[in-house]
Amino acid sequence: METTTAEGRMVVPARTGRGVRVAAGRRVSVVDLEGGQVGDVFAFTADMSEHLSAAHTRAATDRLFPAQGRHFVTDRRRPILALVSDTSPGRHDMLIPACDPARYASLGAEPGHPSCAENLHRALAELGTASPLTPQPVNVFMHIPVDGDELRWLPATTRPGDAITFQAVVDCVFVVSACPQDLVDINGGDPTPLAIDLLPAD
C-alpha cells in the first residue's frame, strides 16, 4: 500500500512500483531513501497515446545518458519531462530495458520473481489505466558505464536522500519501480525502497 505525506511523498516499497498523475509544470522527484537503489522511471501522456522513449531521447539529445537541463521525449519525439535538478552522483541509464520474467528466468530465478515490467503494469492498473507495451525506462541511479563496446553492471553509487527531479512538460502519468534486481549487483544484492515526491510548479 502506498504511503503519502502532507508534503506529497509516496513511498515505493522495495521490489514494487507506484504511479502518480503529474500536471504540466509540476515537478516530481525520485528519492533514494537508503542509498544504492535503482529506479525504473516510465512516463506516459495523460491519454496514454505516447510514452517516454529512451531511444528517441538519445537521438534528440545526442547523449547516451541523461543530463541536467535536457528534455526527455516521447516516441513521437515530443518533450514530456525535463531534468531540472539532481543531487545524486549523476549516474543514470538509458540503455537497459526493464527487467521482466524472461530476464529472471535466464538468470536462474524461481518463477514469480518480481520485475519492473510487472510493477509498471500493476501501477498503471492502480491508476485505472493500462499500456499494451513496456517501454524502455530511464533507469535512475543505475550505474552502467560503457567500456569500449561492452557494458559494465556496477552497484548504484547513490547515498541516502539523493534525488533526481523532473518537471512535467505536459500532463502525464509517472511511474517508478524500485528495481527488484538481486541477481545482478546493480542494487548491491539487496533492493530497498524509493520515494516519489510531488512538488509545486516553479
Secondary structure, 3 states (H helix, E strand, C coil): CCEECCCCEEEECCCCEEEEEECCCCEEEEEECCCCCCEEEEEEECCCCCEECHHHHHHHHCCCCCCCCCEEEECCCCEEEEEEEECCCCCCECCCCCCCHHHHHHCCCCCCCCCHHHHHHHHHHHCCCCCCCCCCCEEECCECCEECCEECCECCCCCCCCEEEEEECCCEEEEEEECCCCCCHHHCCCCCCEEEEEECCC
